[in-house]
Amino acid sequence: MILRRLTKHVKDQNWFAVGLDFVIVVVGVFVAMQVANWNSARIERELERAYLLRLHEEVSVTIGEQESERADVLARAKRLEKVSGYFAAFGTPQAIAPEPAGDHCAAVITSHIFDADISLPPTVSELISTGRILLVSNEALRMQIVRFSQAMGEYGQLRHDIQIDRLVLSRKYPEFIRLSPAARKESICDFPAMAQNPAFVNDFLDNTPRFYAYAAVVIQGRYDFQQQVKAALEAELGSTTGDAPK
């Protein structure tokens, strides 16, 4: 219809009408493009929020699921420190041996176990693998999510590295450790005999720094990073809606 009217105005040499029709066409095209752009931006923001909400839920659930594991690993590291202190002080009045059976013996016989699951939330993997990480408009949050992915890979590599040449002390020194078929806490350790055996002490002191690294860097580091991501997500979601998820 516009084209027919424009042709008529040209034939009639009505240049004012021609100019007016041209302006109407240009403005119409411009408005249509703006509406399309606004609609596209709205869809992207809705998709971004959906991803961030899903990631927040995944991180929150993961933190809750890993809390008991983190507490257990950190407690085991503390018990290994106490056993190490006993070996260092052996032969002096300050040397007080731990109970033969219980948590300290269990910590010794599990000093080679680094079994945490180092994995990414599915949403992070999806965002990065599909390139949709660019939907995250907050550059600082976007980079933190990317760094989160890198950090989980680094924690996984560290866990792999510290497991190389680790020693199963109960298998190598059965004369000092009697495993219980019922529960680790019921296993029995002869701590004084261990302290007097340089080979055992050396192997124990080879295992413990690995476990300390596992506890302090892998387990605690993973926990801290997840908490930071969770807080950043809540800040971003709260800034866009006025009410961050709980």
VENBEL-V160661 format. One record per residue. N is the residue number from 1. RES is the residue in one letter. PHI is phi in whole degrees, 0 to 359 (* if undefined). OMEGA is omega in whole degrees, 0 to 359 (none if undefined). D_FIRST is the distance of its C-alpha to the first C-alpha in Angstrom with 2 decimals. Layout:
BEGIN
[[N/RES/PHI/OMEGA/D_FIRST] [N/RES/PHI/OMEGA/D_FIRST]]
END
This chain:
BEGIN
[[1/M/*/178/0.00] [2/I/298/181/3.81] [3/L/297/180/5.41] [4/R/296/180/5.14] [5/R/292/178/6.18] [6/L/297/179/8.51] [7/T/298/180/9.92] [8/K/296/181/10.72] [9/H/294/178/12.37] [10/V/293/179/14.30] [11/K/299/180/15.53] [12/D/280/182/16.58] [13/Q/58/177/18.14] [14/N/269/188/16.93] [15/W/290/176/17.78] [16/F/296/179/17.84] [17/A/294/178/14.21] [18/V/299/179/13.54] [19/G/297/180/15.85] [20/L/295/178/14.39] [21/D/298/180/10.86] [22/F/297/179/13.00] [23/V/297/180/15.10] [24/I/299/179/12.45] [25/V/296/182/11.41] [26/V/297/180/15.18] [27/V/297/179/16.19] [28/G/298/178/13.84] [29/V/297/181/15.28] [30/F/298/180/18.69] [31/V/297/179/18.67] [32/A/298/179/17.67] [33/M/294/180/20.52] [34/Q/295/178/22.88] [35/V/298/179/22.34] [36/A/297/180/23.01] [37/N/294/179/26.06] [38/W/297/180/27.36] [39/N/294/178/27.09] [40/S/296/179/28.86] [41/A/295/179/31.52] [42/R/297/179/32.07] [43/I/297/179/32.62] [44/E/297/180/35.01] [45/R/292/177/36.96] [46/E/294/179/37.31] [47/L/293/178/38.53] [48/E/301/181/40.87] [49/R/297/179/42.38] [50/A/299/178/42.88] [51/Y/295/182/44.75] [52/L/293/177/46.85] [53/L/296/179/47.79] [54/R/294/179/48.80] [55/L/295/178/50.81] [56/H/299/179/52.51] [57/E/297/181/53.56] [58/E/296/180/54.91] [59/V/295/180/56.86] [60/S/298/179/58.27] [61/V/296/181/59.48] [62/T/298/179/60.97] [63/I/301/179/62.87] [64/G/296/181/64.35] [65/E/292/185/65.35] [66/Q/269/186/67.01] [67/E/298/182/68.96] [68/S/293/177/72.07] [69/E/297/180/72.09] [70/R/298/180/71.93] [71/A/298/180/74.74] [72/D/295/182/76.87] [73/V/295/180/76.45] [74/L/295/177/77.23] [75/A/293/177/80.25] [76/R/297/178/81.50] [77/A/297/178/81.23] [78/K/297/180/83.36] [79/R/292/177/85.95] [80/L/295/176/86.12] [81/E/298/180/86.77] [82/K/294/178/89.65] [83/V/296/178/91.14] [84/S/299/177/90.77] [85/G/296/178/92.57] [86/Y/296/179/95.34] [87/F/298/181/95.86] [88/A/293/183/95.98] [89/A/265/185/98.53] [90/F/303/181/100.59] [91/G/93/178/104.31] [92/T/244/179/103.97] [93/P/299/182/104.36] [94/Q/282/183/100.64] [95/A/281/177/99.76] [96/I/241/184/98.89] [97/A/290/173/97.83] [98/P/295/176/94.90] [99/E/300/181/95.72] [100/P/303/179/96.26] [101/A/244/179/93.63] [102/G/137/188/90.41] [103/D/295/183/87.29] [104/H/289/176/88.86] [105/C/295/178/90.09] [106/A/299/179/86.69] [107/A/295/180/85.07] [108/V/296/185/87.42] [109/I/284/176/86.80] [110/T/247/183/83.00] [111/S/290/179/82.89] [112/H/257/187/81.31] [113/I/260/177/78.41] [114/F/233/192/74.96] [115/D/250/180/72.71] [116/A/293/176/69.75] [117/D/274/179/66.30] [118/I/255/183/64.33] [119/S/221/180/60.75] [120/L/269/169/57.29] [121/P/301/181/55.18] [122/P/307/183/52.62] [123/T/294/178/49.72] [124/V/296/179/51.05] [125/S/300/180/51.35] [126/E/294/181/47.80] [127/L/301/185/46.32] [128/I/283/183/48.15] [129/S/292/181/47.89] [130/T/266/183/44.10] [131/G/81/181/43.41] [132/R/284/174/42.01] [133/I/300/179/44.69] [134/L/290/175/42.05] [135/L/291/180/40.34] [136/V/286/188/43.32] [137/S/285/178/42.07] [138/N/282/186/45.55] [139/E/299/181/47.09] [140/A/296/178/50.66] [141/L/293/179/50.16] [142/R/301/180/48.44] [143/M/292/178/51.41] [144/Q/293/178/53.84] [145/I/294/177/52.37] [146/V/297/179/52.65] [147/R/295/176/56.19] [148/F/302/178/56.96] [149/S/300/180/56.17] [150/Q/295/182/58.38] [151/A/296/179/61.17] [152/M/298/176/61.39] [153/G/295/179/61.81] [154/E/292/178/64.54] [155/Y/296/178/66.34] [156/G/296/179/66.26] [157/Q/293/178/67.69] [158/L/297/178/70.39] [159/R/301/178/71.40] [160/H/296/184/71.71] [161/D/295/185/73.77] [162/I/285/178/76.25] [163/Q/278/181/76.97] [164/I/295/179/78.40] [165/D/67/175/82.21] [166/R/297/186/82.30] [167/L/243/173/85.45] [168/V/270/189/86.07] [169/L/299/181/89.20] [170/S/292/179/90.37] [171/R/280/183/90.43] [172/K/279/183/92.21] [173/Y/232/181/94.69] [174/P/294/180/95.56] [175/E/289/181/98.94] [176/F/255/186/97.29] [177/I/228/176/94.50] [178/R/245/182/94.88] [179/L/287/177/91.56] [180/S/266/177/91.25] [181/P/288/184/89.66] [182/A/270/184/88.45] [183/A/202/181/86.67] [184/R/299/182/86.51] [185/K/293/179/88.01] [186/E/265/174/91.06] [187/S/292/185/91.72] [188/I/240/178/94.77] [189/C/245/175/95.02] [190/D/266/186/98.35] [191/F/296/177/97.28] [192/P/300/179/100.74] [193/A/294/177/101.14] [194/M/300/184/97.70] [195/A/298/182/98.57] [196/Q/269/181/101.70] [197/N/250/184/99.91] [198/P/302/181/98.43] [199/A/295/179/96.34] [200/F/295/181/94.70] [201/V/300/179/94.10] [202/N/298/180/92.54] [203/D/292/177/90.22] [204/F/297/180/89.34] [205/L/287/172/88.57] [206/D/278/179/86.39] [207/N/287/191/84.34] [208/T/296/178/83.97] [209/P/298/177/81.98] [210/R/296/181/79.47] [211/F/291/177/79.18] [212/Y/299/178/78.95] [213/A/296/178/76.02] [214/Y/299/182/74.41] [215/A/290/189/74.87] [216/A/281/185/74.01] [217/V/262/184/71.25] [218/V/289/185/69.65] [219/I/287/181/69.99] [220/Q/290/179/69.91] [221/G/297/177/67.44] [222/R/300/180/65.02] [223/Y/298/181/65.43] [224/D/298/182/64.92] [225/F/294/179/61.78] [226/Q/296/177/60.26] [227/Q/296/179/61.12] [228/Q/295/178/59.42] [229/V/296/179/56.23] [230/K/300/180/56.33] [231/A/296/180/56.80] [232/A/294/178/53.96] [233/L/295/180/51.60] [234/E/294/178/52.66] [235/A/295/181/52.14] [236/E/291/180/48.62] [237/L/294/177/47.63] [238/G/291/181/49.24] [239/S/289/182/47.45] [240/T/264/183/44.02] [241/T/236/184/44.84] [242/G/83/182/47.84] [243/D/209/180/49.93] [244/A/291/177/51.34] [245/P/294/180/52.31] [246/K/267/none/55.96]]
END
